[in-house]
Amino acid sequence: MNQRVKIHSFEVLSDNWYILRKATFDYLRNNGEWQTQTREVYDRGNGATILLYNLEQQTVILTRQFRFPTYINGLADGLLIETAAGLLDQASPEERIRLEAEEETGYTVQTIQKVFEAYMSPGSVTEKLYFYIAEYQSKDKLTTGGGIESEGEDIEVLELPFQQAMQMITTGEIQDGKTIMLLQHAALTVFKC
């Protein structure tokens, strides 16, 4: 544990969807003085995300779905283009991402490759994402995908030329951080652009 942090208390502010807590703690600053700080921390668990790619066809599989927070923060229709992803919910990252890929895109993935882990919004959210890539073939499509309706998912599956997906970052059509990170990783290591 970090000797520069002394936690005093956690107060649950909400546990309606996940847990929002207010933390009060002392932090030992670089100048040697202790400072009392408070932070709100949203704990929704850790997650995993995957970029499916087809090297021969030069394509990727992405999804498009309505995200209410993006809608109220200026994304006109609230429809965000993303890589398949989901919360771990007691599964290992590898187990979860295989399930999410099939549920959301309809593709079963054979060999997955972990590429990195990242905290996406460390100023207030505890979530760590596990990032994966996997090659897909047409024969790997088992269902139409679309997510699980009872979980509120209504997902459109997109198969896009890789270069078009990269251009969509520049045009602002793709604004999701995890998706941009995986597309850029693929540009450097898979498609070698």
PyMOL commands that place a pseudoatom at each C-alpha (Angstrom):
pseudoatom trace, name=CA, resn=MET, resi=1, chain=A, elem=C, hetatm=0, pos=[0.000, 0.000, 0.000]
pseudoatom trace, name=CA, resn=ASN, resi=2, chain=A, elem=C, hetatm=0, pos=[1.046, 3.574, -0.587]
pseudoatom trace, name=CA, resn=GLN, resi=3, chain=A, elem=C, hetatm=0, pos=[2.440, 5.052, 2.656]
pseudoatom trace, name=CA, resn=ARG, resi=4, chain=A, elem=C, hetatm=0, pos=[1.525, 8.537, 1.402]
pseudoatom trace, name=CA, resn=VAL, resi=5, chain=A, elem=C, hetatm=0, pos=[-2.229, 7.796, 1.620]
pseudoatom trace, name=CA, resn=LYS, resi=6, chain=A, elem=C, hetatm=0, pos=[-4.283, 7.502, 4.824]
pseudoatom trace, name=CA, resn=ILE, resi=7, chain=A, elem=C, hetatm=0, pos=[-7.949, 6.789, 4.121]
pseudoatom trace, name=CA, resn=HIS, resi=8, chain=A, elem=C, hetatm=0, pos=[-10.352, 8.192, 6.710]
pseudoatom trace, name=CA, resn=SER, resi=9, chain=A, elem=C, hetatm=0, pos=[-13.756, 7.253, 5.344]
pseudoatom trace, name=CA, resn=PHE, resi=10, chain=A, elem=C, hetatm=0, pos=[-15.945, 6.192, 2.458]
pseudoatom trace, name=CA, resn=GLU, resi=11, chain=A, elem=C, hetatm=0, pos=[-19.517, 7.428, 2.196]
pseudoatom trace, name=CA, resn=VAL, resi=12, chain=A, elem=C, hetatm=0, pos=[-21.885, 5.721, -0.250]
pseudoatom trace, name=CA, resn=LEU, resi=13, chain=A, elem=C, hetatm=0, pos=[-23.597, 8.425, -2.292]
pseudoatom trace, name=CA, resn=SER, resi=14, chain=A, elem=C, hetatm=0, pos=[-25.462, 6.049, -4.610]
pseudoatom trace, name=CA, resn=ASP, resi=15, chain=A, elem=C, hetatm=0, pos=[-25.722, 2.338, -5.273]
pseudoatom trace, name=CA, resn=ASN, resi=16, chain=A, elem=C, hetatm=0, pos=[-28.534, 2.545, -7.796]
pseudoatom trace, name=CA, resn=TRP, resi=17, chain=A, elem=C, hetatm=0, pos=[-26.633, 1.177, -10.822]
pseudoatom trace, name=CA, resn=TYR, resi=18, chain=A, elem=C, hetatm=0, pos=[-23.103, 0.737, -9.533]
pseudoatom trace, name=CA, resn=ILE, resi=19, chain=A, elem=C, hetatm=0, pos=[-21.450, 2.348, -6.498]
pseudoatom trace, name=CA, resn=LEU, resi=20, chain=A, elem=C, hetatm=0, pos=[-20.643, 6.039, -6.201]
pseudoatom trace, name=CA, resn=ARG, resi=21, chain=A, elem=C, hetatm=0, pos=[-18.681, 6.812, -3.033]
pseudoatom trace, name=CA, resn=LYS, resi=22, chain=A, elem=C, hetatm=0, pos=[-17.170, 9.902, -1.478]
pseudoatom trace, name=CA, resn=ALA, resi=23, chain=A, elem=C, hetatm=0, pos=[-13.714, 9.245, -0.047]
pseudoatom trace, name=CA, resn=THR, resi=24, chain=A, elem=C, hetatm=0, pos=[-11.936, 11.389, 2.532]
pseudoatom trace, name=CA, resn=PHE, resi=25, chain=A, elem=C, hetatm=0, pos=[-8.203, 10.790, 2.900]
pseudoatom trace, name=CA, resn=ASP, resi=26, chain=A, elem=C, hetatm=0, pos=[-4.902, 12.404, 3.768]
pseudoatom trace, name=CA, resn=TYR, resi=27, chain=A, elem=C, hetatm=0, pos=[-2.209, 12.582, 1.114]
pseudoatom trace, name=CA, resn=LEU, resi=28, chain=A, elem=C, hetatm=0, pos=[1.477, 13.269, 1.814]
pseudoatom trace, name=CA, resn=ARG, resi=29, chain=A, elem=C, hetatm=0, pos=[2.519, 15.891, -0.734]
pseudoatom trace, name=CA, resn=ASN, resi=30, chain=A, elem=C, hetatm=0, pos=[5.964, 16.094, -2.329]
pseudoatom trace, name=CA, resn=ASN, resi=31, chain=A, elem=C, hetatm=0, pos=[6.822, 19.023, -0.022]
pseudoatom trace, name=CA, resn=GLY, resi=32, chain=A, elem=C, hetatm=0, pos=[6.343, 16.763, 3.055]
pseudoatom trace, name=CA, resn=GLU, resi=33, chain=A, elem=C, hetatm=0, pos=[2.993, 18.232, 4.190]
pseudoatom trace, name=CA, resn=TRP, resi=34, chain=A, elem=C, hetatm=0, pos=[-0.136, 16.157, 4.715]
pseudoatom trace, name=CA, resn=GLN, resi=35, chain=A, elem=C, hetatm=0, pos=[-3.225, 17.437, 2.932]
pseudoatom trace, name=CA, resn=THR, resi=36, chain=A, elem=C, hetatm=0, pos=[-6.804, 16.246, 3.529]
pseudoatom trace, name=CA, resn=GLN, resi=37, chain=A, elem=C, hetatm=0, pos=[-8.646, 15.610, 0.252]
pseudoatom trace, name=CA, resn=THR, resi=38, chain=A, elem=C, hetatm=0, pos=[-12.069, 14.353, -0.783]
pseudoatom trace, name=CA, resn=ARG, resi=39, chain=A, elem=C, hetatm=0, pos=[-12.915, 12.622, -4.045]
pseudoatom trace, name=CA, resn=GLU, resi=40, chain=A, elem=C, hetatm=0, pos=[-16.007, 11.038, -5.544]
pseudoatom trace, name=CA, resn=VAL, resi=41, chain=A, elem=C, hetatm=0, pos=[-15.210, 7.605, -6.937]
pseudoatom trace, name=CA, resn=TYR, resi=42, chain=A, elem=C, hetatm=0, pos=[-17.473, 5.598, -9.252]
pseudoatom trace, name=CA, resn=ASP, resi=43, chain=A, elem=C, hetatm=0, pos=[-16.925, 1.834, -9.038]
pseudoatom trace, name=CA, resn=ARG, resi=44, chain=A, elem=C, hetatm=0, pos=[-18.550, -0.098, -11.862]
pseudoatom trace, name=CA, resn=GLY, resi=45, chain=A, elem=C, hetatm=0, pos=[-16.076, -2.970, -11.980]
pseudoatom trace, name=CA, resn=ASN, resi=46, chain=A, elem=C, hetatm=0, pos=[-13.415, -3.758, -14.562]
pseudoatom trace, name=CA, resn=GLY, resi=47, chain=A, elem=C, hetatm=0, pos=[-14.061, -4.517, -18.205]
pseudoatom trace, name=CA, resn=ALA, resi=48, chain=A, elem=C, hetatm=0, pos=[-12.635, -5.869, -21.428]
pseudoatom trace, name=CA, resn=THR, resi=49, chain=A, elem=C, hetatm=0, pos=[-12.777, -4.786, -25.057]
pseudoatom trace, name=CA, resn=ILE, resi=50, chain=A, elem=C, hetatm=0, pos=[-11.765, -6.367, -28.353]
pseudoatom trace, name=CA, resn=LEU, resi=51, chain=A, elem=C, hetatm=0, pos=[-11.076, -5.299, -31.923]
pseudoatom trace, name=CA, resn=LEU, resi=52, chain=A, elem=C, hetatm=0, pos=[-11.940, -7.970, -34.469]
pseudoatom trace, name=CA, resn=TYR, resi=53, chain=A, elem=C, hetatm=0, pos=[-9.949, -7.633, -37.690]
pseudoatom trace, name=CA, resn=ASN, resi=54, chain=A, elem=C, hetatm=0, pos=[-9.605, -9.479, -40.988]
pseudoatom trace, name=CA, resn=LEU, resi=55, chain=A, elem=C, hetatm=0, pos=[-6.147, -8.957, -42.434]
pseudoatom trace, name=CA, resn=GLU, resi=56, chain=A, elem=C, hetatm=0, pos=[-6.949, -10.484, -45.822]
pseudoatom trace, name=CA, resn=GLN, resi=57, chain=A, elem=C, hetatm=0, pos=[-10.051, -8.318, -46.345]
pseudoatom trace, name=CA, resn=GLN, resi=58, chain=A, elem=C, hetatm=0, pos=[-8.468, -5.307, -44.562]
pseudoatom trace, name=CA, resn=THR, resi=59, chain=A, elem=C, hetatm=0, pos=[-11.643, -4.913, -42.431]
pseudoatom trace, name=CA, resn=VAL, resi=60, chain=A, elem=C, hetatm=0, pos=[-12.645, -4.513, -38.797]
pseudoatom trace, name=CA, resn=ILE, resi=61, chain=A, elem=C, hetatm=0, pos=[-15.838, -5.248, -36.893]
pseudoatom trace, name=CA, resn=LEU, resi=62, chain=A, elem=C, hetatm=0, pos=[-17.219, -2.385, -34.803]
pseudoatom trace, name=CA, resn=THR, resi=63, chain=A, elem=C, hetatm=0, pos=[-20.572, -1.740, -33.156]
pseudoatom trace, name=CA, resn=ARG, resi=64, chain=A, elem=C, hetatm=0, pos=[-22.896, 1.233, -32.980]
pseudoatom trace, name=CA, resn=GLN, resi=65, chain=A, elem=C, hetatm=0, pos=[-25.224, 1.763, -30.039]
pseudoatom trace, name=CA, resn=PHE, resi=66, chain=A, elem=C, hetatm=0, pos=[-27.028, 4.493, -28.137]
pseudoatom trace, name=CA, resn=ARG, resi=67, chain=A, elem=C, hetatm=0, pos=[-25.104, 5.834, -25.146]
pseudoatom trace, name=CA, resn=PHE, resi=68, chain=A, elem=C, hetatm=0, pos=[-27.150, 8.222, -23.005]
pseudoatom trace, name=CA, resn=PRO, resi=69, chain=A, elem=C, hetatm=0, pos=[-24.147, 10.015, -21.411]
pseudoatom trace, name=CA, resn=THR, resi=70, chain=A, elem=C, hetatm=0, pos=[-22.785, 10.888, -24.870]
pseudoatom trace, name=CA, resn=TYR, resi=71, chain=A, elem=C, hetatm=0, pos=[-26.223, 12.102, -25.930]
pseudoatom trace, name=CA, resn=ILE, resi=72, chain=A, elem=C, hetatm=0, pos=[-26.530, 14.555, -23.038]
pseudoatom trace, name=CA, resn=ASN, resi=73, chain=A, elem=C, hetatm=0, pos=[-22.926, 15.679, -23.594]
pseudoatom trace, name=CA, resn=GLY, resi=74, chain=A, elem=C, hetatm=0, pos=[-23.374, 16.798, -27.179]
pseudoatom trace, name=CA, resn=LEU, resi=75, chain=A, elem=C, hetatm=0, pos=[-23.291, 13.728, -29.435]
pseudoatom trace, name=CA, resn=ALA, resi=76, chain=A, elem=C, hetatm=0, pos=[-26.317, 14.667, -31.555]
pseudoatom trace, name=CA, resn=ASP, resi=77, chain=A, elem=C, hetatm=0, pos=[-27.942, 11.234, -31.868]
pseudoatom trace, name=CA, resn=GLY, resi=78, chain=A, elem=C, hetatm=0, pos=[-26.107, 9.559, -28.974]
pseudoatom trace, name=CA, resn=LEU, resi=79, chain=A, elem=C, hetatm=0, pos=[-25.025, 6.695, -31.252]
pseudoatom trace, name=CA, resn=LEU, resi=80, chain=A, elem=C, hetatm=0, pos=[-21.417, 5.778, -30.483]
pseudoatom trace, name=CA, resn=ILE, resi=81, chain=A, elem=C, hetatm=0, pos=[-19.245, 3.578, -32.705]
pseudoatom trace, name=CA, resn=GLU, resi=82, chain=A, elem=C, hetatm=0, pos=[-17.223, 1.221, -30.517]
pseudoatom trace, name=CA, resn=THR, resi=83, chain=A, elem=C, hetatm=0, pos=[-15.292, -2.008, -30.228]
pseudoatom trace, name=CA, resn=ALA, resi=84, chain=A, elem=C, hetatm=0, pos=[-17.205, -4.822, -28.537]
pseudoatom trace, name=CA, resn=ALA, resi=85, chain=A, elem=C, hetatm=0, pos=[-16.823, -4.544, -24.771]
pseudoatom trace, name=CA, resn=GLY, resi=86, chain=A, elem=C, hetatm=0, pos=[-18.340, -5.453, -21.427]
pseudoatom trace, name=CA, resn=LEU, resi=87, chain=A, elem=C, hetatm=0, pos=[-17.856, -5.570, -17.694]
pseudoatom trace, name=CA, resn=LEU, resi=88, chain=A, elem=C, hetatm=0, pos=[-16.143, -8.642, -16.271]
pseudoatom trace, name=CA, resn=ASP, resi=89, chain=A, elem=C, hetatm=0, pos=[-18.936, -9.527, -13.803]
pseudoatom trace, name=CA, resn=GLN, resi=90, chain=A, elem=C, hetatm=0, pos=[-16.843, -12.156, -11.956]
pseudoatom trace, name=CA, resn=ALA, resi=91, chain=A, elem=C, hetatm=0, pos=[-15.441, -13.677, -15.189]
pseudoatom trace, name=CA, resn=SER, resi=92, chain=A, elem=C, hetatm=0, pos=[-11.822, -13.519, -16.286]
pseudoatom trace, name=CA, resn=PRO, resi=93, chain=A, elem=C, hetatm=0, pos=[-11.085, -10.874, -18.917]
pseudoatom trace, name=CA, resn=GLU, resi=94, chain=A, elem=C, hetatm=0, pos=[-10.511, -13.610, -21.530]
pseudoatom trace, name=CA, resn=GLU, resi=95, chain=A, elem=C, hetatm=0, pos=[-13.804, -15.378, -20.759]
pseudoatom trace, name=CA, resn=ARG, resi=96, chain=A, elem=C, hetatm=0, pos=[-15.777, -12.156, -20.736]
pseudoatom trace, name=CA, resn=ILE, resi=97, chain=A, elem=C, hetatm=0, pos=[-14.428, -10.770, -23.993]
pseudoatom trace, name=CA, resn=ARG, resi=98, chain=A, elem=C, hetatm=0, pos=[-15.143, -13.996, -25.847]
pseudoatom trace, name=CA, resn=LEU, resi=99, chain=A, elem=C, hetatm=0, pos=[-18.760, -13.835, -24.633]
pseudoatom trace, name=CA, resn=GLU, resi=100, chain=A, elem=C, hetatm=0, pos=[-19.115, -10.128, -25.388]
pseudoatom trace, name=CA, resn=ALA, resi=101, chain=A, elem=C, hetatm=0, pos=[-17.696, -10.520, -28.888]
pseudoatom trace, name=CA, resn=GLU, resi=102, chain=A, elem=C, hetatm=0, pos=[-20.260, -13.198, -29.696]
pseudoatom trace, name=CA, resn=GLU, resi=103, chain=A, elem=C, hetatm=0, pos=[-23.199, -11.441, -27.991]
pseudoatom trace, name=CA, resn=GLU, resi=104, chain=A, elem=C, hetatm=0, pos=[-22.507, -8.048, -29.554]
pseudoatom trace, name=CA, resn=THR, resi=105, chain=A, elem=C, hetatm=0, pos=[-21.065, -8.902, -32.983]
pseudoatom trace, name=CA, resn=GLY, resi=106, chain=A, elem=C, hetatm=0, pos=[-22.244, -12.465, -33.614]
pseudoatom trace, name=CA, resn=TYR, resi=107, chain=A, elem=C, hetatm=0, pos=[-18.667, -13.654, -34.221]
pseudoatom trace, name=CA, resn=THR, resi=108, chain=A, elem=C, hetatm=0, pos=[-17.005, -16.376, -32.223]
pseudoatom trace, name=CA, resn=VAL, resi=109, chain=A, elem=C, hetatm=0, pos=[-13.326, -15.672, -31.684]
pseudoatom trace, name=CA, resn=GLN, resi=110, chain=A, elem=C, hetatm=0, pos=[-10.732, -18.413, -31.825]
pseudoatom trace, name=CA, resn=THR, resi=111, chain=A, elem=C, hetatm=0, pos=[-7.376, -16.946, -30.802]
pseudoatom trace, name=CA, resn=ILE, resi=112, chain=A, elem=C, hetatm=0, pos=[-7.359, -13.697, -28.851]
pseudoatom trace, name=CA, resn=GLN, resi=113, chain=A, elem=C, hetatm=0, pos=[-4.313, -11.596, -28.074]
pseudoatom trace, name=CA, resn=LYS, resi=114, chain=A, elem=C, hetatm=0, pos=[-4.103, -9.327, -25.047]
pseudoatom trace, name=CA, resn=VAL, resi=115, chain=A, elem=C, hetatm=0, pos=[-2.414, -6.096, -26.045]
pseudoatom trace, name=CA, resn=PHE, resi=116, chain=A, elem=C, hetatm=0, pos=[-2.531, -3.930, -22.905]
pseudoatom trace, name=CA, resn=GLU, resi=117, chain=A, elem=C, hetatm=0, pos=[-4.484, -2.750, -19.843]
pseudoatom trace, name=CA, resn=ALA, resi=118, chain=A, elem=C, hetatm=0, pos=[-5.536, 0.847, -19.187]
pseudoatom trace, name=CA, resn=TYR, resi=119, chain=A, elem=C, hetatm=0, pos=[-7.445, 3.017, -16.740]
pseudoatom trace, name=CA, resn=MET, resi=120, chain=A, elem=C, hetatm=0, pos=[-9.777, 5.075, -18.924]
pseudoatom trace, name=CA, resn=SER, resi=121, chain=A, elem=C, hetatm=0, pos=[-10.883, 7.845, -16.565]
pseudoatom trace, name=CA, resn=PRO, resi=122, chain=A, elem=C, hetatm=0, pos=[-8.695, 7.586, -13.444]
pseudoatom trace, name=CA, resn=GLY, resi=123, chain=A, elem=C, hetatm=0, pos=[-9.758, 10.916, -11.977]
pseudoatom trace, name=CA, resn=SER, resi=124, chain=A, elem=C, hetatm=0, pos=[-13.108, 9.522, -10.867]
pseudoatom trace, name=CA, resn=VAL, resi=125, chain=A, elem=C, hetatm=0, pos=[-13.723, 5.979, -12.189]
pseudoatom trace, name=CA, resn=THR, resi=126, chain=A, elem=C, hetatm=0, pos=[-12.027, 2.853, -10.805]
pseudoatom trace, name=CA, resn=GLU, resi=127, chain=A, elem=C, hetatm=0, pos=[-12.539, 0.759, -13.965]
pseudoatom trace, name=CA, resn=LYS, resi=128, chain=A, elem=C, hetatm=0, pos=[-9.535, -0.859, -15.633]
pseudoatom trace, name=CA, resn=LEU, resi=129, chain=A, elem=C, hetatm=0, pos=[-10.013, -2.149, -19.195]
pseudoatom trace, name=CA, resn=TYR, resi=130, chain=A, elem=C, hetatm=0, pos=[-8.290, -5.178, -20.662]
pseudoatom trace, name=CA, resn=PHE, resi=131, chain=A, elem=C, hetatm=0, pos=[-7.665, -4.665, -24.404]
pseudoatom trace, name=CA, resn=TYR, resi=132, chain=A, elem=C, hetatm=0, pos=[-7.649, -7.525, -26.920]
pseudoatom trace, name=CA, resn=ILE, resi=133, chain=A, elem=C, hetatm=0, pos=[-7.461, -8.085, -30.649]
pseudoatom trace, name=CA, resn=ALA, resi=134, chain=A, elem=C, hetatm=0, pos=[-8.504, -11.155, -32.642]
pseudoatom trace, name=CA, resn=GLU, resi=135, chain=A, elem=C, hetatm=0, pos=[-8.641, -12.093, -36.276]
pseudoatom trace, name=CA, resn=TYR, resi=136, chain=A, elem=C, hetatm=0, pos=[-12.024, -13.130, -37.652]
pseudoatom trace, name=CA, resn=GLN, resi=137, chain=A, elem=C, hetatm=0, pos=[-13.169, -14.939, -40.771]
pseudoatom trace, name=CA, resn=SER, resi=138, chain=A, elem=C, hetatm=0, pos=[-16.611, -14.998, -42.410]
pseudoatom trace, name=CA, resn=LYS, resi=139, chain=A, elem=C, hetatm=0, pos=[-17.104, -18.580, -41.162]
pseudoatom trace, name=CA, resn=ASP, resi=140, chain=A, elem=C, hetatm=0, pos=[-16.809, -17.321, -37.557]
pseudoatom trace, name=CA, resn=LYS, resi=141, chain=A, elem=C, hetatm=0, pos=[-20.154, -15.478, -37.738]
pseudoatom trace, name=CA, resn=LEU, resi=142, chain=A, elem=C, hetatm=0, pos=[-22.638, -17.591, -35.768]
pseudoatom trace, name=CA, resn=THR, resi=143, chain=A, elem=C, hetatm=0, pos=[-25.458, -15.100, -35.151]
pseudoatom trace, name=CA, resn=THR, resi=144, chain=A, elem=C, hetatm=0, pos=[-26.515, -11.603, -36.149]
pseudoatom trace, name=CA, resn=GLY, resi=145, chain=A, elem=C, hetatm=0, pos=[-25.188, -10.206, -32.851]
pseudoatom trace, name=CA, resn=GLY, resi=146, chain=A, elem=C, hetatm=0, pos=[-26.901, -7.128, -31.487]
pseudoatom trace, name=CA, resn=GLY, resi=147, chain=A, elem=C, hetatm=0, pos=[-26.437, -7.708, -27.768]
pseudoatom trace, name=CA, resn=ILE, resi=148, chain=A, elem=C, hetatm=0, pos=[-28.906, -8.840, -25.134]
pseudoatom trace, name=CA, resn=GLU, resi=149, chain=A, elem=C, hetatm=0, pos=[-32.265, -7.081, -25.288]
pseudoatom trace, name=CA, resn=SER, resi=150, chain=A, elem=C, hetatm=0, pos=[-33.049, -7.669, -21.582]
pseudoatom trace, name=CA, resn=GLU, resi=151, chain=A, elem=C, hetatm=0, pos=[-29.853, -5.734, -20.736]
pseudoatom trace, name=CA, resn=GLY, resi=152, chain=A, elem=C, hetatm=0, pos=[-31.052, -2.788, -22.846]
pseudoatom trace, name=CA, resn=GLU, resi=153, chain=A, elem=C, hetatm=0, pos=[-28.653, -3.531, -25.687]
pseudoatom trace, name=CA, resn=ASP, resi=154, chain=A, elem=C, hetatm=0, pos=[-29.701, -2.631, -29.229]
pseudoatom trace, name=CA, resn=ILE, resi=155, chain=A, elem=C, hetatm=0, pos=[-26.435, -2.922, -31.121]
pseudoatom trace, name=CA, resn=GLU, resi=156, chain=A, elem=C, hetatm=0, pos=[-25.782, -2.504, -34.827]
pseudoatom trace, name=CA, resn=VAL, resi=157, chain=A, elem=C, hetatm=0, pos=[-22.817, -4.486, -36.160]
pseudoatom trace, name=CA, resn=LEU, resi=158, chain=A, elem=C, hetatm=0, pos=[-20.536, -2.682, -38.620]
pseudoatom trace, name=CA, resn=GLU, resi=159, chain=A, elem=C, hetatm=0, pos=[-17.956, -4.312, -40.864]
pseudoatom trace, name=CA, resn=LEU, resi=160, chain=A, elem=C, hetatm=0, pos=[-15.758, -1.498, -42.145]
pseudoatom trace, name=CA, resn=PRO, resi=161, chain=A, elem=C, hetatm=0, pos=[-12.627, -1.224, -44.244]
pseudoatom trace, name=CA, resn=PHE, resi=162, chain=A, elem=C, hetatm=0, pos=[-9.782, -0.547, -41.828]
pseudoatom trace, name=CA, resn=GLN, resi=163, chain=A, elem=C, hetatm=0, pos=[-8.708, 2.637, -43.600]
pseudoatom trace, name=CA, resn=GLN, resi=164, chain=A, elem=C, hetatm=0, pos=[-12.285, 3.963, -43.440]
pseudoatom trace, name=CA, resn=ALA, resi=165, chain=A, elem=C, hetatm=0, pos=[-12.393, 3.300, -39.687]
pseudoatom trace, name=CA, resn=MET, resi=166, chain=A, elem=C, hetatm=0, pos=[-9.140, 5.199, -39.256]
pseudoatom trace, name=CA, resn=GLN, resi=167, chain=A, elem=C, hetatm=0, pos=[-10.514, 8.109, -41.283]
pseudoatom trace, name=CA, resn=MET, resi=168, chain=A, elem=C, hetatm=0, pos=[-13.640, 8.097, -39.082]
pseudoatom trace, name=CA, resn=ILE, resi=169, chain=A, elem=C, hetatm=0, pos=[-11.429, 9.049, -36.139]
pseudoatom trace, name=CA, resn=THR, resi=170, chain=A, elem=C, hetatm=0, pos=[-10.282, 12.144, -38.023]
pseudoatom trace, name=CA, resn=THR, resi=171, chain=A, elem=C, hetatm=0, pos=[-13.825, 13.092, -39.081]
pseudoatom trace, name=CA, resn=GLY, resi=172, chain=A, elem=C, hetatm=0, pos=[-15.175, 12.637, -35.549]
pseudoatom trace, name=CA, resn=GLU, resi=173, chain=A, elem=C, hetatm=0, pos=[-17.460, 9.741, -36.470]
pseudoatom trace, name=CA, resn=ILE, resi=174, chain=A, elem=C, hetatm=0, pos=[-15.496, 7.565, -34.020]
pseudoatom trace, name=CA, resn=GLN, resi=175, chain=A, elem=C, hetatm=0, pos=[-15.067, 9.293, -30.652]
pseudoatom trace, name=CA, resn=ASP, resi=176, chain=A, elem=C, hetatm=0, pos=[-14.838, 6.354, -28.256]
pseudoatom trace, name=CA, resn=GLY, resi=177, chain=A, elem=C, hetatm=0, pos=[-11.468, 6.237, -26.470]
pseudoatom trace, name=CA, resn=LYS, resi=178, chain=A, elem=C, hetatm=0, pos=[-11.072, 2.474, -26.263]
pseudoatom trace, name=CA, resn=THR, resi=179, chain=A, elem=C, hetatm=0, pos=[-11.920, 2.116, -29.942]
pseudoatom trace, name=CA, resn=ILE, resi=180, chain=A, elem=C, hetatm=0, pos=[-9.442, 4.786, -31.009]
pseudoatom trace, name=CA, resn=MET, resi=181, chain=A, elem=C, hetatm=0, pos=[-6.742, 3.115, -28.918]
pseudoatom trace, name=CA, resn=LEU, resi=182, chain=A, elem=C, hetatm=0, pos=[-7.349, -0.312, -30.455]
pseudoatom trace, name=CA, resn=LEU, resi=183, chain=A, elem=C, hetatm=0, pos=[-7.562, 1.040, -34.011]
pseudoatom trace, name=CA, resn=GLN, resi=184, chain=A, elem=C, hetatm=0, pos=[-4.275, 2.893, -33.548]
pseudoatom trace, name=CA, resn=HIS, resi=185, chain=A, elem=C, hetatm=0, pos=[-2.690, -0.222, -32.052]
pseudoatom trace, name=CA, resn=ALA, resi=186, chain=A, elem=C, hetatm=0, pos=[-3.874, -2.198, -35.087]
pseudoatom trace, name=CA, resn=ALA, resi=187, chain=A, elem=C, hetatm=0, pos=[-2.467, 0.455, -37.427]
pseudoatom trace, name=CA, resn=LEU, resi=188, chain=A, elem=C, hetatm=0, pos=[0.965, 0.021, -35.831]
pseudoatom trace, name=CA, resn=THR, resi=189, chain=A, elem=C, hetatm=0, pos=[1.068, -3.748, -35.330]
pseudoatom trace, name=CA, resn=VAL, resi=190, chain=A, elem=C, hetatm=0, pos=[-1.484, -5.508, -37.533]
pseudoatom trace, name=CA, resn=PHE, resi=191, chain=A, elem=C, hetatm=0, pos=[-2.068, -3.429, -40.670]
pseudoatom trace, name=CA, resn=LYS, resi=192, chain=A, elem=C, hetatm=0, pos=[1.336, -1.694, -40.328]
pseudoatom trace, name=CA, resn=CYS, resi=193, chain=A, elem=C, hetatm=0, pos=[0.193, 1.654, -41.743]
for i in range(1, 193): cmd.bond("trace and resi %d" % i, "trace and resi %d" % (i + 1))
show_as sticks, trace
zoom trace
